[in-house]
Amino acid sequence: MFSKFRNIIQSFSRQRNGSSNSHFPRSENPIDEISLPDRIEMRDAFPEPVQYPILPDHLALEVSYACNLHCMMCPRTFEGVPQEVLPPELFEKVKPWISRFKYIHLAGYGEPLMSPHFLDYVHAVRQAGSRPVVTTNGLLLKGKMARRLLEERIDCISVSIDAGTPETYEAVRGKGTFLKLLDTLRAFRTLKEEASSDVFMVWVFILMKSNYRELPQAVEYAAELGFNRIVAKHLECTLTAEGFSEALFDTGYVPPPDPEIIQDLERVKEKSRGIAEGRIDIEIHPYQMGSQGACLVRPITNLFVDYRGNLSSCCYLNVLNTRPYLEPAPEDPGILGNLYQNTLLS
């Protein structure tokens, strides 16, 4: 399976794409943290060569396709929302390779904390010497789950919250649970302080026309709740091409945002940075792609395994119907193989 991944990486050197890891704690020079000697230089795409490891250092496991929310932009609704999880027998096929990766990202299109096996997987990752991280909506980050995550020394918890008010949260996420979520996060902060935990906390905010004005409020909440960083990223996927009318960049599917909106967005970004200063790290993805990119799923240095065992370099390259409005439809969904038939790095 891995020879196909190499070909995909090499094809990126001829495209104007880049990648940076905004989710996880990083050094001033992330390349220095990677021990692999082989790298790829993207000389054709950028004015200055950009180096990436030739082999992936992150593995994302879709431990759950079940979810307790119904977000307006989530592609899992394309498939009738099966409430399934990554089974233990599939995890056992991944387990021998875990130590090969620096980070194991327990995430995907569902809510990871809904998997009855989630804590076992976190424990196995830590035992293998890798660093477990998770992206969650945060609603289940309480009780036994919260305590065990701290005991297992989860490395990073990213919480997806695309709002600063209950009304907008309900419109985006599908349920009026914003205030309960804030209470849950306050309780988790207390638990974290009592345990003297250094888990790195990230608030992830998807910027859209309907919510970008609430970014300053989100920054305020994130700082109050003890988050280390807030990342404001762009809308990457919608249910329909028309759904990109919410996007704050030129997607090519709908007319680009009005200049007045972009000007207002810049004002909101500046205000947000002012609130964050001295309190919390803030990273706001740019309106235009740069040489280092701003992709949180990191398709160049990442592998993704879905709950069915399909392997790809990116969660967006895993199934054809992630973007059903593409014309012409892609012939290849980007699946490199399946772990029920192949080993991970064969």
Secondary structure, DSSP 8 states (H G I E B T S, - for coil): -HHHHHHHHHHHTTSS------SS---SSGGGG-----EEE-TTTSSS--EEESS--EEEE--B---S---TT-GGGGGT----B--HHHHHHHGGGGGG-SEEEE-SSS-GGG-TTHHHHHHHHHHTT-EEEEEE-STT-SHHHHHHHHHTT-SEEEEE---SSHHHHHHHHSSS-HHHHHHHHHHHHHHHHHTT---EEEEEEEE-TTTGGGHHHHHHHHHHTT-SEEEEEE----SSGGGGGG-SS--SSS----HHHHHHHHHHHHHHHHHHTTT-EEEE--SS--TT---TT-TTSEEEE-TT-EEESSGGGS-GGGSTT-SS--S-----EETTTS-TT-
